[in-house]
């Protein structure tokens, strides 16, 4: 029975702790090109640069330190990563540092965590063209580059990932290894969900343009991460 105030404690939105990690510096980063398609992104030649391997190891050490400080056992770690070469190699390096078997059930490639696809008109071109897409994002996050994904498209699949992880796991330390744009959008979605518990369902379905979604999603750039940057989000 509720107290006289009519209020009762709200249950936590998520049942797990979550960290995000942008992949280490990659060959596409060094070459200054956009590699966003699943076909290109999974090619071995578009993996980590030497600096990126070291960044991934450092991120693993940082995560291990944070887990120790929080009293969270390493065996509670679950790693979910984009199947792109640069994210797979990053996740593998972190797992090695933590002593988590990469080929075991604790580590899983998740295609919904892939890079945002910018379409054929941007694929393999200069990364300076990102600015064109981000300008559109800010104006209307429901508008996609030709043949590519809008912010709302990416938000929909990431909200689905977040919901499915929380249904599958409980009390785990979840590390999400993904890419710049998806992780910015992921944080925007997560921030809105903590304020509005229906936001995940609202964004996952994308049945209609929510009044809150455009204002939230258009500002995803403020959550930018450097390559190899680890951040606890929940």
N, C-alpha and C positions, 0 to 999 in steps of 0.2 A: 504493500500500500504506500502511496506517495505521501511525503510529509505535508504539513499544512501549507508550505509555500507553493506546493504544486510542482516542484522541481525535483528531479532525481539525477544522480550522477550519470553523465553520458559515458557509454563504453568507449574504449579506445578505437579509433578508426581502423587501425591496422594491428595485426597480431604479431608482427615481426619488426625487428630493427632493420633499417635499410641504409645502405651506403651506395653511392654511385661513383663510378670511375670512368673518366674519358680515356680512351686508348692512348698509349704512348705515342710519341712523335713517329709518324709513319713515312713511308716512301712517298705517298701522294703529298703529304705535308711538305716534305723537302723539295719535291718537284713543283709544288705550287699548282697542283691540278685537282679537279673535282672527280672523285671516284665514288659514285653513289649507287650504282646499280648492283644488284645481288650478283649478277654474272661477273662483273669486273671486280667487285669488292672481295670475292672469295678466291681470286687468283693469287698464288704465292708471291708474285712479284710486287704486289701492293700491300705487303705486310709492314712490320715495324722497321724503322731505321735503327742503327745501333744506339743512338741516344734514347729512342723509345723503349728499347729493351731495358735499359738502365732505369728509366722513369717507372716502368712497370714494376721492377724489383723494389724500387724505393716506395712505391705505393703499397706494395705488399708488406713491407717493413712497418710502414705507418699504420696500416690497418691492424697488424699484429699488436703493435704498441697500444692502439686505442682499445682493442679487445681486452688486453691485459689490464689496462687501467679501469675498465668498466666491469671486470670480473666475468667476462663473457667467454665461455670455452670455445676453442677453435673448432671443436667437432660439431658446433652448432652452425658453422658457416656453410652457406649455400651460395654458389656462384652461378649467375645466369648471364649469358653473354651473347652478343650479336655474332652470327656465323661468319662475318667478314674476317679476312686474314688478320688485319691489324687488331681487332678486338679479341679474336681467338688467341693470338700470341700474347696479348696483354693478360688475359685471364689465366693462361697457362703459367705465365711467369709469377703471377700473384699466388696461384695455387701451390706452386713449388716452394715459395717462401713460407707459406702457412703450413706446408706439409699435408695439404688436402689432395688426395688422388684425383688428378684431372680427368681420368677416364672412368671414375666412379660416379655414383648417383648424386653426389653433392655438386657436381659441375654439369651444367646443361646448356647447350647451344639453343637459343630461343630466337627464331626468325623474326618475331615481332619487334625485337630490339635492334633490328638492322638500321643502317643509315637511312636518313630521309632521302628518297629518290627525287632528284631535281629534274629529271627528264632528259631526253636525248639532246636538247638544245644547250644543255650545260655539261653533260657528261664528258669527262676527259679534257675540259677546257680550263682556263685559268681560274684559280680560286678568287680572283678579284671580282668575278661575276656574282659571287655570293651576295654582294651589296644590292644587286638588282632584286634578288629574291626577298631579302630582308625588308626592303622598302615596301614591297607588296604585302608582306606578312603584317607589317605594322598598320597598313591601311585596311586590310581585310584578311584575317587568318583563314578564311574559307576559300580564298582564291589560290589555285595551284598553278605552278609553272606548267607549260604545255607538256602533257604526258607524264607529269610528275605528281608529287604529293603536296597538299596544302598543310599548314600547321594543324588544322583541325583533323585531317586524315591521320597524321602521325599521333596526335593526341588521342584519337579514338583507339588505335591499336595499343598504345602505351597504357591507357586506362584499363584496357582488357588484360594486359600483362599483370598490372598491379593487382587487379581483382583476382586473377587466377593464382598468382603466387600466394595471396593471402588465404585463399581457399585450400591450397595444397599444403602450406606450411604453417606452423605455429611455434612461436618462441625461438625462431631462427635469426641468425645474423645474415641478412641477404645482401650480397654484393651484386649490383647491376653494372655490367661492363658494356658500354655502348659508345655513341658518337656525340659530337658537339651539339648539333641541332636537336636530335632526339632527347638528349639529357637536359637541355634547356627547357624543352617542351614538357618533359617528365616532371621537372620541378614546378613548372607553372600549374600543371594538373594536380600535383600533390598538394601544393599550397592552397589551391582552391578547394580541394576535397577536405582538407582539415577544417575549413570554415563552413563547408556545405556538404554534408554527408551524401547527398543525392548527386553530387557533381560527377562522380565516376560513372554512374549509370547514365547520366545525361549525356556525357561526352562519348562514352563507349558506343551508344546507339546512334548518335548524330541524326536522330529522326527530324530534328528541327534546330534552327539556330537559337540556342539559348541566349537570353539577354546577358548572362554573365560571361559566356564563353569568349566572345570577341574581345572584351576588355582584358580578360585574363591571358588569352593565348597570344594576342598581338604584342605582348610585352616580354616574350620569352627570352629575348636577347639579354635581358638584365641578369639572367642566371648562367651566363657564359662560364665555361670551364677551360682551363689551359690543358694541353695534352698531358696525360699522366696525372691529372689532378683528381684526388680522392676527396669526397665530401659526404659527411653523414647528413641524411635528410630526414630521418625519423628515428 
